[in-house]
Each structure stands twice: as structure tokens, then as C-alpha cells.
């Protein structure tokens, strides 16, 4: 923990420095699921005028997807689809997509990245926006998937009386999905870029 690199400019770093940094990388990476679940919990008690708080909405969206037989990656995507609410007030979907990007399929990534516009179909006309903004994506291979996500899971997940499973139900899935990045220049086993790490 105290064995740290000593460079003041990254260009002056050495392989020995990166071995020290790499030794810290995996323990830190393994804690990612805990950090994500803790950050999602920040949404608890945050109603923002909605009928239920944002944390319950997230759990309820994931509950609906799970009960409908969706695979674990889809369920975890549903769970974290609004995690960006606290930091991305005007683009929460971009924050969620950035977090999920290394760990989920292109289909699930596109779905969460664009769900904000697709969800707008249900309310944009009440706030002076075009509810059909999603039509700009007509013909996209993930259009129907994203429309369905909003219709079946995101849109109806504001019901205080609906079944809402606790985080403990999803935690094993979260740990599995975030165990190994598939879409990153970094491998989970090293702090070095994959191209350099695999070259040796």
C-alpha cells in the first residue's frame, strides 16, 4: 500500500513504477462492484418528485427484467441504467453507458446509452419536447430492443406497490458481470494496456 511510484511526470515512469501501480490495480478493480452498488444506494430517498425514489426505481426495473427471464447481463444493465442520475443531471444515460461499456454487449450498451430518448416517448410531450425523438433511430439494429426495454421495464417501474427485489438478490449477478472487462484496452489482471501486457 505504501510502495508507490516516485515519478513526477508520467513520461519519466519506469517499468518498476508500473509494477508497483499494477500491484494495486487488481485489488482496486475487484472492489468495483462494491463501489457501484454503494453509489446506486445514493439514489435511495432521492425522489425528485417521482412516485418512488430513484433507488427503488432501479431495483424495480431490474426486478421486472429478472422476472421476465432476461439474462444476467441484461438484468444488471437494467439495474444500473439510471446510476448516472447523481452526476449527469442532463445526461444520466451517458454516465451509465460509460460505466457499463467495458462489461456488456454492444446491444445492452446501445440500449442504456439511448434509453433516455426512448423513455421520452412516455412523457416528452408533457414538457414541450417531441415524444417521437426516438424515431431518428428507426432502422437501427437495437431500436426495437431499446423500445421494448422502456415499455416493459423502465416505463412501468414507478409503482410503490409493485414487487421490488432487494439488492442482495442482484449482488451475485453484479459481481459476475463486473468481474472481467470484455471491451477495454486494460485487462483485469494488469494495469498495463492489454497490447503491452500480452506482448511479453
Secondary structure, 3 states (H helix, E strand, C coil): CCCCCCCCCHHHCCHHHHHHHHHHHHHHHHCHHHHHHHHHHCCCCCCCCCCCCHHHHHHHHHHHHHHCCCCHHHHHHHHCCCHHHHCCCCCHHHHHHHHHCCCCCHHHHHHHHHHHHHHHHHCHHHCCCCCCHHHHHCCCCCHHHHHHHHHHHHCCCCCCCCCCCCHHHHHHHHHHHCCCCCCCCECCCCCCEHHHHCCC
